[in-house]
């Protein structure tokens, strides 16, 4: 089809208009970008991103304001949300500051010094949020007034080396009503790990031991955190105790009343066999597992200390190289007067008589916690409460705790 000159002029005008519109559009877009103008003619309004304003800091503290009967063993804590702690003052009634430490991220402060009993404290904390505005919170609280305090003694003592039969013994000087709470306060860790259990002998005394003897070389750490803690009936802990001890060589003395011999084994190997004379028919040596506790190079043995009067066959006798097996007065000790009976018959009042040489050897070897097993003496079983007769209690019974 042939297009006339007039028509061609009209089409050309239309094409030029289209190009102009395209060029105008490009120029407008480029100009908007360069100027940062987000508006423009026909843009349909303004568009922008919405940024929330910075939050103010929020503070929480514990104990709560006006709290009473606060346990002084628990830490005082302040926590900042949406901000950081900038200043803390925890002071006692005399105005003395209680030490504390802020966390690495600045959001929490906790006291590092224990509080006193029956005291009022003031706690002031300042924190700053992202909005730059500081916020201060002040509170007061009072710690508990105990009915009485209890001190805890521990056997073995810190830094000692003991034998494989040594129980861990804890002695409170007040009756403990909440025995479960007391146990929870006593942390026992061992290397290597050893499982064990508590057993209460009375209202003040609890022991902990494993199911079987300790392994030689075991390291034991005791952390009894009782300060500021309630043990029931208004009794609170007076002082924390931290003890480290270790288990030495495995020493076991096997004493047989039938053969009248003591066989001593060190780490499972026989080290010495010694003649002995045990308790006579009227005073038979109790049978069972004893744990050595103390020793004296010289002492006077007095039967009156355990109820046997002199006119009833009692005695007051000085002896050398005495190593205690029980609280009721059973010892290894030197008995030169019975050397002829040792290895042949039982003639003592219950102790294990040895020659002076053998008694000194046992004395020099012995440490608290070493084991003596007495068999075939004709005596009754050793009472579990007599010294450290802990091993006389079967494990299934021991593990129940006797609370």
C-alpha positions as CSV (number, residue, x, y, z in Angstrom):
1,X,0.0,0.0,0.0
2,X,1.3,3.5,-0.9
3,X,1.2,6.1,1.8
4,X,0.7,9.7,0.8
5,X,3.0,12.6,1.7
6,X,0.5,14.0,4.2
7,X,0.1,10.7,5.9
8,X,3.9,10.3,6.2
9,X,4.1,13.7,7.9
10,X,1.5,12.6,10.5
11,X,3.3,9.3,11.3
12,X,6.6,11.1,11.7
13,X,5.1,13.5,14.2
14,X,3.7,10.6,16.3
15,X,7.2,8.9,16.4
16,X,8.9,12.1,17.5
17,X,6.3,12.4,20.3
18,X,7.0,8.9,21.5
19,X,10.7,9.5,21.6
20,X,10.2,12.7,23.6
21,X,8.1,10.9,26.2
22,X,10.7,8.2,26.6
23,X,13.5,10.8,26.9
24,X,11.5,12.8,29.4
25,X,10.9,9.7,31.5
26,X,14.6,8.8,31.6
27,X,15.5,12.4,32.6
28,X,12.9,12.5,35.3
29,X,14.1,9.2,36.8
30,X,17.7,10.2,36.7
31,X,17.0,13.6,38.3
32,X,15.0,12.0,41.1
33,X,17.8,9.6,42.0
34,X,20.5,12.3,42.0
35,X,18.5,14.7,44.1
36,X,17.3,12.1,46.5
37,X,13.7,13.3,46.0
38,X,11.3,10.5,46.8
39,X,8.3,12.4,45.5
40,X,7.6,13.8,42.1
41,X,4.6,14.7,40.0
42,X,2.1,11.8,39.8
43,X,4.2,9.8,42.4
44,X,1.1,9.0,44.4
45,X,2.5,10.4,47.8
46,X,5.5,10.1,50.0
47,X,7.1,6.7,50.9
48,X,9.6,6.3,53.9
49,X,10.8,3.5,56.4
50,X,9.5,3.6,60.0
51,X,12.2,3.4,62.8
52,X,10.9,2.9,66.4
53,X,12.2,5.2,69.0
54,X,14.9,3.9,71.4
55,X,13.5,2.0,74.4
56,X,14.1,3.2,78.0
57,X,15.9,0.8,80.3
58,X,13.9,-1.5,82.6
59,X,15.4,-2.5,86.0
60,X,14.6,-5.4,88.3
61,X,16.2,-6.2,91.6
62,X,16.1,-9.0,94.1
63,X,15.3,-9.3,97.0
64,X,12.1,-7.3,96.5
65,X,11.7,-3.9,98.1
66,X,10.6,-4.1,101.8
67,X,11.4,-7.9,101.9
68,X,12.1,-9.4,105.3
69,X,13.7,-12.6,106.6
70,X,16.0,-12.6,103.6
71,X,18.6,-15.5,103.7
72,X,22.1,-13.8,103.8
73,X,23.7,-16.7,101.9
74,X,21.8,-15.9,98.7
75,X,23.2,-13.2,96.3
76,X,21.6,-9.8,95.8
77,X,21.0,-9.3,92.1
78,X,20.1,-6.4,89.7
79,X,19.1,-6.9,86.0
80,X,18.8,-4.3,83.3
81,X,16.6,-4.9,80.2
82,X,17.2,-2.7,77.1
83,X,20.2,-1.1,78.7
84,X,23.2,-1.4,80.9
85,X,23.9,-1.0,84.6
86,X,26.1,2.1,85.3
87,X,26.2,2.4,89.1
88,X,25.4,0.1,92.1
89,X,25.4,0.8,95.8
90,X,24.5,-2.0,98.3
91,X,25.1,-0.8,101.8
92,X,24.7,-2.2,105.3
93,X,23.3,-0.2,108.3
94,X,26.7,1.3,109.0
95,X,26.9,2.6,105.4
96,X,29.6,0.1,104.4
97,X,29.4,-1.0,100.8
98,X,28.9,-4.7,100.0
99,X,31.2,-5.9,97.2
100,X,29.7,-7.1,93.9
101,X,30.4,-7.5,90.2
102,X,28.7,-6.6,87.0
103,X,28.5,-9.1,84.1
104,X,30.7,-8.6,81.0
105,X,27.7,-7.4,79.0
106,X,26.7,-4.9,81.7
107,X,23.2,-6.2,82.1
108,X,23.5,-7.8,85.5
109,X,25.1,-7.1,88.9
110,X,25.4,-9.7,91.7
111,X,26.9,-9.4,95.2
112,X,30.1,-11.3,95.8
113,X,30.2,-10.8,99.6
114,X,27.8,-12.5,101.9
115,X,25.4,-10.5,104.0
116,X,25.1,-10.4,107.8
117,X,22.3,-11.9,109.8
118,X,19.5,-9.7,111.2
119,X,20.6,-6.5,109.3
120,X,18.8,-3.9,107.1
121,X,20.3,-3.1,103.7
122,X,19.8,-0.4,101.1
123,X,20.1,-1.2,97.4
124,X,20.4,1.5,94.8
125,X,20.9,0.7,91.1
126,X,21.3,3.1,88.1
127,X,21.1,2.0,84.5
128,X,21.0,3.7,81.1
129,X,19.0,2.6,78.1
130,X,19.5,3.2,74.4
131,X,17.5,6.4,74.7
132,X,20.4,7.8,76.8
133,X,18.2,8.4,79.8
134,X,19.4,7.1,83.2
135,X,16.9,5.2,85.5
136,X,17.5,4.6,89.2
137,X,15.8,2.1,91.4
138,X,16.2,2.0,95.2
139,X,15.0,-0.7,97.6
140,X,15.5,-1.8,101.2
141,X,15.3,-5.3,102.8
142,X,16.2,-7.0,106.1
143,X,18.0,-10.3,106.5
144,X,16.7,-13.1,108.8
145,X,17.3,-13.3,112.5
146,X,18.2,-17.0,113.3
147,X,16.9,-18.7,116.4
148,X,20.4,-20.1,116.7
149,X,23.5,-20.8,114.5
150,X,25.1,-24.2,114.0
151,X,28.8,-24.8,113.4
152,X,29.9,-27.7,111.2
153,X,33.0,-29.8,111.9
154,X,34.4,-32.2,109.3
155,X,36.5,-35.3,109.5
156,X,38.9,-35.7,107.7
157,X,40.5,-32.3,108.0
158,X,41.8,-30.2,105.2
159,X,45.1,-31.2,103.6
160,X,45.2,-34.7,105.1
161,X,45.8,-38.1,103.5
162,X,43.6,-40.9,104.8
163,X,43.0,-44.6,104.3
164,X,40.6,-46.4,102.0
165,X,38.0,-47.0,104.8
166,X,37.7,-43.3,105.8
167,X,34.1,-42.1,105.8
168,X,33.4,-38.3,105.3
169,X,31.9,-37.3,108.7
170,X,30.0,-34.1,109.3
171,X,29.2,-33.0,112.9
172,X,26.7,-30.1,113.5
173,X,26.6,-28.7,117.0
174,X,22.8,-28.2,116.9
175,X,20.1,-30.8,116.0
176,X,19.2,-30.6,112.3
177,X,15.5,-30.7,111.5
178,X,15.7,-30.4,107.8
179,X,18.2,-33.2,107.0
180,X,17.5,-33.2,103.2
181,X,18.4,-29.5,103.1
182,X,21.6,-30.1,105.0
183,X,22.6,-32.8,102.6
184,X,21.9,-30.5,99.6
185,X,24.3,-27.9,101.1
186,X,27.2,-30.4,101.2
187,X,28.9,-30.8,97.8
188,X,31.3,-33.8,97.4
189,X,33.4,-34.2,94.3
190,X,36.0,-36.8,93.6
191,X,38.6,-37.6,91.1
192,X,38.0,-40.2,89.7
193,X,34.2,-39.9,90.1
194,X,32.8,-42.0,93.0
195,X,29.1,-42.4,93.8
196,X,28.2,-42.5,97.5
197,X,25.4,-41.7,99.9
198,X,24.7,-39.9,103.2
199,X,23.7,-41.8,106.4
200,X,22.5,-40.1,109.6
201,X,23.7,-41.6,112.9
202,X,21.8,-39.1,115.0
203,X,20.2,-35.6,114.8
204,X,23.6,-33.9,114.6
205,X,25.9,-36.3,112.7
206,X,25.8,-37.5,109.1
207,X,28.4,-39.5,107.2
208,X,29.0,-40.0,103.5
209,X,30.8,-43.0,102.0
210,X,30.9,-45.0,98.7
211,X,29.5,-48.5,98.4
212,X,33.0,-50.1,98.6
213,X,36.3,-48.9,99.9
214,X,37.9,-45.9,98.2
215,X,40.5,-46.5,95.6
216,X,44.1,-45.5,96.5
217,X,45.0,-42.1,95.0
218,X,41.4,-40.7,94.9
219,X,41.2,-37.0,95.5
220,X,38.2,-35.6,97.4
221,X,36.9,-32.0,97.6
222,X,34.2,-31.0,100.1
223,X,32.3,-27.7,99.8
224,X,29.8,-27.3,102.6
225,X,27.9,-24.1,101.8
226,X,25.8,-23.7,105.0
227,X,26.3,-20.0,105.8
228,X,23.0,-18.1,105.6
229,X,21.1,-21.3,104.9
230,X,18.1,-22.6,106.9
231,X,18.5,-26.1,108.3
232,X,15.0,-26.2,109.8
233,X,13.5,-25.0,113.1
234,X,15.2,-21.6,113.0
235,X,18.7,-23.1,112.8
236,X,21.0,-21.4,110.3
237,X,24.6,-22.2,109.2
238,X,27.4,-20.3,110.9
239,X,30.2,-20.8,108.5
240,X,31.0,-22.5,105.2
241,X,33.6,-25.3,105.2
242,X,35.9,-26.2,102.3
243,X,38.0,-29.4,102.7
244,X,40.5,-31.1,100.3
245,X,41.8,-34.6,101.2
246,X,43.2,-37.6,99.4
247,X,43.2,-41.4,99.8
248,X,46.7,-42.9,100.4
249,X,47.9,-46.5,100.1
250,X,45.4,-49.2,100.7
251,X,46.3,-50.7,104.1
252,X,44.2,-53.5,105.4
253,X,45.0,-55.5,108.6
254,X,43.2,-58.9,108.6
255,X,43.1,-60.1,112.2
256,X,42.0,-63.7,112.9
257,X,41.1,-64.7,116.5
258,X,41.3,-68.4,115.5
259,X,44.8,-68.4,114.2
260,X,45.9,-65.5,116.5
261,X,47.6,-63.8,113.5
262,X,47.3,-60.3,111.9
263,X,48.1,-60.3,108.2
264,X,48.8,-56.7,106.9
265,X,48.4,-56.0,103.2
266,X,49.5,-52.9,101.5
267,X,47.9,-52.2,98.1
268,X,46.9,-55.9,98.0
269,X,50.3,-57.3,98.8
270,X,51.2,-59.1,102.1
271,X,53.6,-56.8,104.0
272,X,53.8,-58.4,107.4
273,X,52.3,-61.3,109.4
274,X,52.2,-60.7,113.2
275,X,51.2,-62.9,116.2
276,X,48.4,-61.3,118.3
277,X,46.3,-61.9,121.4
278,X,42.8,-60.6,121.3
279,X,40.1,-60.3,123.9
280,X,39.6,-63.2,126.4
281,X,36.4,-65.2,126.8
282,X,35.0,-62.6,129.3
283,X,36.0,-59.6,127.0
284,X,35.9,-60.9,123.4
285,X,36.9,-58.5,120.7
286,X,33.9,-57.5,118.5
287,X,34.0,-58.8,114.9
288,X,33.7,-56.7,111.8
289,X,35.3,-53.9,109.9
290,X,37.1,-51.2,111.9
291,X,38.6,-47.9,110.7
292,X,41.7,-46.5,112.4
293,X,41.2,-43.0,113.8
294,X,44.1,-41.9,116.0
295,X,47.4,-43.0,117.6
296,X,49.5,-42.3,120.6
297,X,53.1,-43.3,121.2
298,X,52.2,-43.5,124.9
299,X,48.9,-43.5,126.8
300,X,47.2,-44.9,129.9
301,X,44.4,-47.3,129.2
302,X,41.7,-46.9,131.8
303,X,38.8,-49.3,131.8
304,X,36.7,-46.8,133.8
305,X,36.4,-44.6,130.8
306,X,34.0,-47.2,129.2
307,X,32.2,-48.3,132.4
308,X,34.4,-51.1,133.8
309,X,35.2,-50.4,137.4
310,X,38.6,-51.5,138.9
311,X,36.9,-53.8,141.5
312,X,34.9,-55.5,138.7
313,X,38.0,-56.6,136.8
314,X,39.0,-53.2,135.4
315,X,42.5,-51.8,134.9
316,X,44.6,-48.8,134.6
317,X,47.6,-49.7,132.3
318,X,50.2,-47.6,130.6
319,X,50.9,-48.8,127.1
320,X,53.1,-47.8,124.1
321,X,52.4,-47.5,120.4
322,X,48.6,-47.5,120.7
323,X,46.6,-47.1,117.5
324,X,42.8,-46.7,118.0
325,X,40.3,-49.0,116.3
326,X,37.1,-48.0,118.1
327,X,35.7,-45.4,120.5
328,X,34.9,-48.2,123.0
329,X,38.6,-48.7,123.6
330,X,39.8,-51.3,121.1
331,X,43.5,-50.6,120.1
332,X,46.4,-52.2,118.5
333,X,49.1,-51.7,121.2
334,X,52.4,-53.0,122.5
335,X,51.9,-55.7,125.2
336,X,55.3,-57.1,126.2
337,X,53.6,-59.0,129.1
338,X,51.6,-61.1,126.7
339,X,54.2,-61.9,124.1
340,X,54.1,-65.6,125.2
341,X,50.4,-65.7,124.5
342,X,50.5,-63.9,121.2
343,X,49.9,-66.3,118.4
344,X,48.6,-68.9,120.8
345,X,45.6,-67.7,122.9
346,X,43.4,-64.6,123.5
347,X,44.1,-63.0,126.9
348,X,43.4,-59.3,126.5
349,X,40.5,-57.1,127.6
350,X,39.5,-56.7,124.0
351,X,42.5,-55.0,122.4
352,X,44.8,-56.6,119.8
353,X,48.1,-57.2,121.7
354,X,51.3,-57.1,119.7
355,X,55.0,-57.3,120.5
356,X,56.7,-53.9,121.0
357,X,58.4,-54.3,117.6
358,X,55.2,-55.1,115.8
359,X,53.2,-52.5,117.6
360,X,55.6,-49.8,116.6
361,X,55.6,-51.1,113.0
362,X,51.8,-50.8,112.9
363,X,52.0,-47.4,114.6
364,X,54.5,-46.0,112.1
365,X,52.6,-47.4,109.1
366,X,49.1,-46.3,110.2
367,X,47.1,-43.3,109.1
368,X,43.4,-42.4,109.8
369,X,41.1,-44.4,107.6
370,X,43.2,-47.6,107.4
371,X,41.1,-50.8,107.7
372,X,41.1,-53.6,110.3
373,X,38.9,-56.6,109.7
374,X,38.5,-58.8,112.8
375,X,37.2,-62.4,112.4
376,X,36.8,-65.5,114.5
377,X,37.3,-63.7,117.9
378,X,34.1,-65.1,119.5
379,X,32.9,-61.6,120.1
380,X,29.6,-59.8,119.0
381,X,29.5,-57.7,115.8
382,X,31.1,-54.3,116.0
383,X,28.4,-51.6,116.5
384,X,28.1,-49.2,113.5
385,X,28.2,-46.2,115.8
386,X,31.4,-47.3,117.6
387,X,34.1,-45.2,116.1
388,X,33.9,-45.5,112.3
389,X,31.9,-48.7,112.2
390,X,30.3,-47.4,109.0
391,X,31.2,-50.5,107.0
392,X,29.1,-52.6,109.3
393,X,25.9,-51.2,107.7
394,X,24.9,-53.0,104.4
395,X,24.9,-50.7,101.4
396,X,21.2,-51.1,100.6
397,X,20.4,-50.0,104.2
398,X,23.0,-47.2,104.1
399,X,21.8,-45.8,100.8
400,X,18.3,-45.1,102.4
401,X,19.9,-42.4,104.5
402,X,18.4,-43.1,107.9
403,X,16.9,-39.6,108.1
